[in-house]
Amino acid sequence: MYRKENILWPEGKPPSEAYCDEERRLAILAAHGTDAMIDDPELQEIVDLAAKVCDVPMVMVTMVEEGRQMFLARTGIDARETPRSTSFCAHAMLGTEPMVIRDAKEDTRFADNPLVTGEPHIRFYAGQPLISAEGAALGALCLIDSEPHEDGLSQLQQNTLSVLAKATMRRISQQRLGDAAKEAVNERESDLKRMIDSVPGIAWSADASGNFDYVNVQWDELTGLSQPQSLDDWQTAIHPEDWETAIDAFRTSLKSGEPFEYEWRLKLADGDYRWMLSRAVRTSAGTGKPRWFGTVIDVDRQRRMAEARDLLANELSHRIKNIFAVISGLVAIRSRGKPEVTEFASELSETIRALGAAHDYVRPGHGHKGGTLSGLLSDLLAPYDTAGNARFSIVGPGVAVGERAATPLALIFHELATNSAKYGALSSEEGKVTVTVEGDNDDSDDICVIWEESAPSYQVPDEQEREGFGSRLLRMAVEGQLKGSFEREFADGGLRVRIAFPRQSIGN
């Protein structure tokens, strides 16, 4: 790739092997647009100065093409070009330093060359390689005389030739920057615009005040409206119930510079509304002036599916709560008039009510909000305590639990508790559960919860039982929702589960 920050190839370094391939070399030569530099005034000044300082009648800036060498600037010679097959510069451009031939007739490489045996009767030649910033050999700044130079070039003349060759490459590179690079930038901008127009959502850009200078074609296709120029122009396209809150949120982002994200309904050309997720970020890259770039993506299907799932989950949760109430009522009815079971029935009812309270944690949109992880664990395990036997212990209070994390945490430990009650330590009278919360200080980035079960009669389940639906549910909640890790280890007499997750996953 052309490096704008360094337009000169390091002196004394051979051309890059990557551009020894002729097709790639010619592509770089073409990218410089040298055809437009024939008889360039600055290059002409360079060859005139080189002729005087080096005391030669002929000087040329040559570009070696596929079948010819072309002279961008020349002095002392009328020809505009010569065949590549007879070119001295095609050899010189591949070197690391000037190629100096004191007497061509004495050089076996060139003694029979038509340019030596015929016009312009070359005897002395010196060529300084011209190499592009990428390392592609382009040609040479060459000195020619029809008389041999037994002493070659003096040190001053060598230094002059080197400096003038650098000046030549700077001028050629400026041409490339001025024309070819601008054309490439325009082409890339055109390609980028076509790409943005092809994306399925609305994309836009605006200045720091929210004045829009570009909105892709998806706006026209979706809304059928003329492209917006200001924030107020969006009002027609946004649902009236969403407009005020959406625009206030975006204006807040404009003032603060913070990224914008909001869901609102877009009015389509046919009059229907669809839910959209709108995002925008501010950047000052390039011009140094703050600008906003944003997208509006259709999330209607996902939102409606989520609403349907929440509706079903709420209905199922409601029915489960009703089942708890029915069971509690049946226990009360069946125990009436039977004083011998009154105490047992009371304990059973309390347990059922505790299960109902624990279930509140896993109800979408209805669970407990806030509190601590240790408090959540206490509530979830309360139904499994029997007559104050302290069958479980919880160590490590203090980790705050945010609203979003309460449900996945409750799912995790509710599943562990119910499994323990059915198959594990809590299914036997001697069994106990110890839960340890680690990393509960504010300086810790991670939270680790150790769930340990112990019972003399603990039975290690087989492989099929270990990886059932409950295990998949646990991994999904830990790894998918909390971005954590889940490790489980069975042993004779117990189970050890280690759950770790970032503190930020359970914060507010």
Secondary structure, 3 states (H helix, E strand, C coil): CCCCCCCCCCCCCCCCHHHCCHHHHHHHHHHCCHHHHCCCHHHHHHHHHHHHHHCCCEEEEEEECCCEEEEEEEECCCCCEEEHHHCCHHHHCCCCCCEEECCHHHCCCCCCCHHHHCCCCCCEEEEEEEECCCCCEEEEEEEEECCCCCCCCCHHHHHHHHHHHHHHHHHHHHHHHHHHHHHHHHHHHHHHHHHHHHCCCEEEEEECCCCEEEECHHHHHHHCCCCCCCHHHHHHHECHHHHHHHHHHHHHHHHHCCCEEEEEEEECCCCCEEEEEEEEEEECCCCCCCEEEEEEEECHHHHHHHHHHHHHHHHHHHHHHHHHHHHHHHHHHHHCCCHHHHHHHHHHHHHHHHHHHHHHHHCCCCCCCCCEHHHHHHHHHHHHCCCCCCCEEEECCCCECCHHHHHHHHHHHHHHHHHHHHCCHHHCCCCEEEEEEECCCCCCCEEEEEEEEECCCCCCCCHHHHCCHHHHHHHHHHHHHCCCEEEEEEECCEEEEEEEEEHHHHCC
